[in-house]
């Protein structure tokens, strides 16, 4: 798990792709601010739990999906 204020990449597995400025909130309380979108890949900033909630964009409840790795030949 990356520390607060780190840049991370997340990928949308299904559903609507959030827009830059939206905030993703996971069940664990972990929060991510979407900085950029390229296809289904999100470039995000890890937001500390102590920071106030997002005022500019939407706040979306998000969840993790298992990562499907391709088998090596």
C-alpha positions in Angstrom: 0.0 0.0 0.0 1.4 3.4 -1.0 1.8 6.2 1.6 -0.4 9.3 1.6 0.2 11.9 -1.1 1.6 9.2 -3.5 0.7 8.9 -7.2 -0.8 5.6 -8.1 -2.5 4.0 -11.2 -5.8 2.2 -10.8 -7.8 0.4 -13.5 -11.6 0.3 -13.9 -12.8 -3.3 -14.3 -16.5 -2.5 -14.9 -19.0 0.3 -14.8 -18.6 4.1 -15.3 -15.1 5.6 -15.6 -14.8 8.5 -13.2 -13.8 12.0 -14.3 -10.7 13.9 -13.2 -11.6 15.7 -10.0 -13.7 12.8 -8.7 -12.8 11.1 -5.4 -12.9 7.3 -4.9 -13.6 6.1 -1.4 -13.1 2.4 -0.5 -14.6 0.4 2.3 -11.3 0.5 4.2 -11.6 4.4 4.3 -8.8 4.8 1.8 -9.4 7.8 -0.5 -8.0 8.6 -4.0 -8.4 11.8 -6.0 -8.6 11.1 -9.8 -6.0 13.3 -11.6 -6.2 11.9 -15.1 -8.0 9.3 -17.2 -6.6 7.4 -20.2 -9.0 4.8 -21.4 -9.9 2.7 -18.3 -6.7 3.6 -16.4 -6.9 6.2 -13.7 -3.9 8.3 -12.5 -4.8 9.1 -8.8 -3.4 10.8 -5.7 -3.7 9.0 -2.3 -5.5 11.3 0.0 -5.0 11.0 3.8 -8.0 10.2 5.9 -7.5 13.5 7.9 -8.1 15.7 4.8 -11.6 17.2 4.3 -13.9 15.6 1.8 -13.9 16.5 -1.9 -15.7 19.8 -2.7 -15.1 20.0 -6.5 -16.1 16.6 -8.0 -18.2 13.7 -7.1 -17.4 11.3 -4.3 -17.9 7.7 -5.4 -17.9 4.5 -3.3 -15.5 2.2 -4.9 -14.3 -1.4 -4.4 -11.3 -3.5 -5.3 -11.5 -6.4 -7.8 -9.0 -9.3 -7.9 -6.2 -8.7 -10.4 -6.3 -11.2 -13.2 -2.7 -11.8 -14.3 -1.9 -13.5 -17.6 0.0 -16.8 -17.3 3.5 -16.7 -18.7 4.2 -19.1 -21.6 
